[in-house]
Amino acid sequence: MSAIEIITARSSQLLRMRAARDHTTANLATIRQRLAQTAERRTRAATDLPPSHRRHSSDWTKRHEARFQRILSELTSEARHELGALEAKLKRQTAAIACHHLRHARHKA
């Protein structure tokens, strides 16, 4: 293999690793956003609270926020295995990218 082919292979490998990490990050953000949306929807559907339009509107009270946080906590607890698996995967991917950079930095020196 020529030097250019080796560099190209390393670059494409790094690009694949970064794309996989970005995909995992996006999945994690999507799940967290979905949990927050569900918690807000359930909070707004509560009959014992005054009607509210959205979480950041002026009619959102401390009681709304407390209910929202409680529901979000429950939903996060229910999804903890999925979230934990994705967070661990993200940590491994980030470490692999850092290791890749270190490995190739040593070869240049």
Backbone hydrogen bonds in HBPLUS format (Angstrom, degrees):
<---DONOR---> <-ACCEPTOR-->    atom                        ^
c    i                          cat <-CA-CA->   ^        H-A-AA   ^      H-
h    n   atom  resd res      DA  || num        DHA   H-A  angle D-A-AA Bond
n    s   type  num  typ     dist DA aas  dist angle  dist       angle   num
A0006-ILE N   A0002-SER O   3.03 MM   4  6.33 155.9  2.09 150.5 157.1     1
A0007-ILE N   A0003-ALA O   2.99 MM   4  6.20 162.7  2.02 147.9 152.3     2
A0008-THR N   A0004-ILE O   2.88 MM   4  6.05 158.6  1.92 147.7 154.2     3
A0009-ALA N   A0005-GLU O   2.87 MM   4  6.04 155.9  1.93 144.8 151.4     4
A0010-ARG N   A0006-ILE O   2.90 MM   4  6.15 159.3  1.95 149.9 155.7     5
A0011-SER N   A0007-ILE O   2.85 MM   4  6.03 158.3  1.90 148.4 154.8     6
A0012-SER N   A0008-THR O   2.88 MM   4  6.07 161.8  1.91 150.1 154.9     7
A0013-GLN N   A0009-ALA O   2.92 MM   4  6.05 153.0  1.99 143.9 151.8     8
A0014-LEU N   A0010-ARG O   2.89 MM   4  6.10 160.2  1.93 148.7 154.1     9
A0015-LEU N   A0011-SER O   2.85 MM   4  6.06 154.9  1.91 147.4 154.9    10
A0016-ARG N   A0012-SER O   2.94 MM   4  6.15 155.0  2.01 144.5 150.5    11
A0017-MET N   A0013-GLN O   2.95 MM   4  6.21 156.6  2.00 148.2 155.0    12
A0018-ARG N   A0014-LEU O   2.89 MM   4  6.11 161.3  1.93 151.3 156.1    13
A0019-ALA N   A0015-LEU O   2.90 MM   4  6.04 155.1  1.96 145.1 152.4    14
A0020-ALA N   A0016-ARG O   2.95 MM   4  6.13 156.6  2.00 146.7 152.7    15
A0021-ARG N   A0017-MET O   2.97 MM   4  6.22 156.3  2.03 145.7 152.5    16
A0022-ASP N   A0018-ARG O   2.83 MM   4  6.04 159.6  1.87 149.7 155.5    17
A0023-HIS N   A0019-ALA O   2.90 MM   4  6.08 150.1  1.99 143.2 151.5    18
A0024-THR N   A0020-ALA O   2.99 MM   4  6.24 156.1  2.05 146.5 152.5    19
A0025-THR N   A0021-ARG O   2.90 MM   4  6.16 159.5  1.94 151.1 156.9    20
A0026-ALA N   A0022-ASP O   2.91 MM   4  6.11 154.8  1.97 144.1 150.9    21
A0027-ASN N   A0023-HIS O   2.90 MM   4  6.17 155.2  1.96 147.3 154.2    22
A0028-LEU N   A0024-THR O   2.95 MM   4  6.18 160.3  1.99 151.3 156.2    23
A0029-ALA N   A0025-THR O   2.96 MM   4  6.20 159.6  2.00 147.9 153.6    24
A0030-THR N   A0026-ALA O   2.86 MM   4  6.04 154.1  1.93 148.1 155.5    25
A0031-ILE N   A0027-ASN O   3.00 MM   4  6.24 159.3  2.04 150.3 155.0    26
A0032-ARG N   A0028-LEU O   3.03 MM   4  6.27 166.0  2.05 150.9 154.7    27
A0033-GLN N   A0029-ALA O   2.88 MM   4  6.02 156.8  1.94 146.9 153.7    28
A0034-ARG N   A0030-THR O   2.87 MM   4  6.03 156.9  1.92 147.0 153.6    29
A0035-LEU N   A0031-ILE O   2.95 MM   4  6.20 155.2  2.01 149.9 156.2    30
A0036-ALA N   A0032-ARG O   3.02 MM   4  6.27 158.5  2.07 146.2 151.8    31
A0037-GLN N   A0033-GLN O   2.89 MM   4  6.12 157.5  1.94 151.2 157.5    32
A0038-THR N   A0034-ARG O   2.96 MM   4  6.13 157.2  2.01 146.3 152.5    33
A0039-ALA N   A0035-LEU O   2.91 MM   4  6.12 159.5  1.95 148.6 154.5    34
A0040-GLU N   A0036-ALA O   2.92 MM   4  6.12 157.0  1.97 146.6 152.8    35
A0041-ARG N   A0037-GLN O   2.90 MM   4  6.07 160.2  1.94 147.2 153.0    36
A0042-ARG N   A0038-THR O   2.92 MM   4  6.13 161.6  1.95 151.8 156.4    37
A0043-THR N   A0039-ALA O   2.95 MM   4  6.09 151.0  2.04 142.7 151.1    38
A0044-ARG N   A0040-GLU O   2.90 MM   4  6.14 163.6  1.93 154.6 158.2    39
A0045-ALA N   A0041-ARG O   3.04 MM   4  6.18 135.6  2.24 137.7 149.7    40
A0046-ALA N   A0043-THR O   3.18 MM   3  5.34 155.0  2.24 103.5 111.1    41
A0057-SER N   A0054-ARG O   3.27 MM   3  5.35 165.9  2.29 108.7 110.8    42
A0060-TRP N   A0057-SER O   3.25 MM   3  5.68 164.7  2.28 115.5 117.4    43
A0065-GLU N   A0061-THR O   2.99 MM   4  6.35 162.3  2.02 149.8 154.0    44
A0066-ALA N   A0062-LYS O   2.85 MM   4  6.05 158.3  1.89 147.2 153.3    45
A0067-ARG N   A0063-ARG O   2.99 MM   4  6.12 162.0  2.02 145.8 150.6    46
A0068-PHE N   A0064-HIS O   2.79 MM   4  6.03 161.5  1.82 153.2 159.3    47
A0069-GLN N   A0065-GLU O   2.86 MM   4  6.07 166.4  1.88 153.9 156.5    48
A0070-ARG N   A0066-ALA O   3.01 MM   4  6.20 155.7  2.07 145.1 151.8    49
A0071-ILE N   A0067-ARG O   2.91 MM   4  6.14 167.3  1.92 156.9 159.9    50
A0072-LEU N   A0068-PHE O   2.81 MM   4  5.97 163.0  1.84 154.5 160.1    51
A0073-SER N   A0069-GLN O   2.90 MM   4  5.99 153.2  1.97 141.4 148.7    52
A0074-GLU N   A0070-ARG O   2.99 MM   4  6.29 155.6  2.06 146.7 153.2    53
A0075-LEU N   A0071-ILE O   2.87 MM   4  6.15 163.6  1.90 155.1 159.4    54
A0076-THR N   A0072-LEU O   2.83 MM   4  5.96 158.1  1.88 148.7 155.2    55
A0077-SER N   A0073-SER O   2.91 MM   4  6.06 152.2  1.99 143.3 151.1    56
A0078-GLU N   A0074-GLU O   2.96 MM   4  6.25 151.0  2.05 145.3 153.2    57
A0079-ALA N   A0075-LEU O   2.99 MM   4  6.24 142.2  2.13 142.0 152.2    58
A0080-ARG N   A0077-SER O   3.32 MM   3  4.99 164.3  2.34 101.1 103.1    59
A0083-LEU N   A0079-ALA O   2.90 MM   4  6.09 170.4  1.91 163.8 167.1    60
A0084-GLY N   A0080-ARG O   2.73 MM   4  5.67 157.2  1.78 140.7 148.3    61
A0085-ALA N   A0081-HIS O   2.92 MM   4  6.02 156.1  1.97 143.4 149.7    62
A0086-LEU N   A0082-GLU O   3.07 MM   4  6.29 160.2  2.11 146.7 151.8    63
A0087-GLU N   A0083-LEU O   2.84 MM   4  6.05 156.9  1.89 151.7 158.7    64
A0088-ALA N   A0084-GLY O   2.90 MM   4  6.04 157.0  1.96 146.6 152.7    65
A0089-LYS N   A0085-ALA O   2.93 MM   4  6.10 156.2  1.99 143.6 150.7    66
A0090-LEU N   A0086-LEU O   2.86 MM   4  6.03 156.5  1.91 145.8 152.2    67
A0091-LYS N   A0087-GLU O   2.96 MM   4  6.16 152.7  2.03 142.5 149.9    68
A0092-ARG N   A0088-ALA O   2.95 MM   4  6.25 157.9  2.00 149.7 155.2    69
A0093-GLN N   A0089-LYS O   2.89 MM   4  6.13 159.2  1.93 150.8 156.9    70
A0094-THR N   A0090-LEU O   2.91 MM   4  6.07 160.1  1.95 148.8 154.1    71
A0095-ALA N   A0091-LYS O   2.96 MM   4  6.14 157.8  2.01 145.6 152.0    72
A0096-ALA N   A0092-ARG O   2.86 MM   4  6.06 152.2  1.94 146.3 154.3    73
A0097-ILE N   A0093-GLN O   2.99 MM   4  6.24 152.9  2.07 146.5 153.2    74
A0098-ALA N   A0094-THR O   3.00 MM   4  6.25 160.4  2.04 147.9 153.2    75
A0099-CYS N   A0095-ALA O   2.84 MM   4  6.02 157.5  1.89 147.9 154.7    76
A0100-HIS N   A0096-ALA O   2.88 MM   4  6.03 151.7  1.96 141.4 149.4    77
A0101-HIS N   A0097-ILE O   3.00 MM   4  6.31 157.8  2.05 148.9 153.9    78
A0102-LEU N   A0098-ALA O   2.94 MM   4  6.24 161.5  1.97 150.6 155.7    79
A0103-ARG N   A0099-CYS O   2.81 MM   4  5.95 164.4  1.84 154.3 158.7    80
A0104-HIS N   A0100-HIS O   3.10 MM   4  6.24 162.7  2.13 148.8 152.7    81
A0105-ALA N   A0101-HIS O   2.88 MM   4  5.96 137.5  2.06 142.2 154.5    82
A0106-ARG N   A0102-LEU O   3.02 MM   4  6.21 150.1  2.11 148.0 154.1    83
A0107-HIS N   A0103-ARG O   3.36 MM   4  6.64 146.9  2.47 135.7 143.9    84
A0108-LYS N   A0104-HIS O   3.30 MM   4  6.42 139.3  2.47 132.3 141.3    85
A0109-ALA N   A0105-ALA O   3.25 MM   4  6.47 142.6  2.40 139.6 148.5    86
